[in-house]
Amino acid sequence: MTRTTSNWAAFTAAESDLARTVEERFAAFTHHVLATLRKDGSPRTSGLEVRFLNGELWLGMMPDSMKALDLRRDPRFALQANPGAGTEMAGGDVRIAGRAVEVQDPAEKAGYSEEVKPPEPFHLFRTELTEVVRTYVEDDTYLVVQIWQPGVPVRTLRRT
């Protein structure tokens, strides 16, 4: 049976090389771009810092930020790694899609806070992944797209 969502640990266990590349792309820069859905269904993009910690991909936010309110209303998100300066994008372009689940448990939030030291108070969301995509250029010839979805091996498409 194919799972429709997966946490970061399950993704890492299934596709360790791709997971390592994705983490490296996110680690290269502090700020990334989160897309959420507004009340009217239109997209909203916001800057965001992310953490890979204890087998989870975490999204932390200021209290009552628009992105946090969006995720409370509709948990679907897309997350784009900061491509950095210039056009090189070492490691490729990386995107993650899924659903964000707000952490309500005070002990779990305190554990995150001890490790990350975010400004208090804050919203904390754990992610459930529905897709991870990496796009890069291979041998200056091919545009390569790697697509992972829970329960399905990575698909690799090459285009000239």
Buried (B, 14 or more C-beta within 10 A) or exposed (E): EEEEBBBBBBBBEBBEEBBEBBBEBBEBEEEBBBBBBEEEEEEBEBEBBBBBEEEBBBBBBEEEBEBBBBBBEBBBBBBBBBBEEEEEBEBBBBBBBBBBBBBEEEEEBEBBBEEBEBEEEBBBBBBBBBBBBBBBEEEEEEEBBBBBBBEEEBEEEEEE
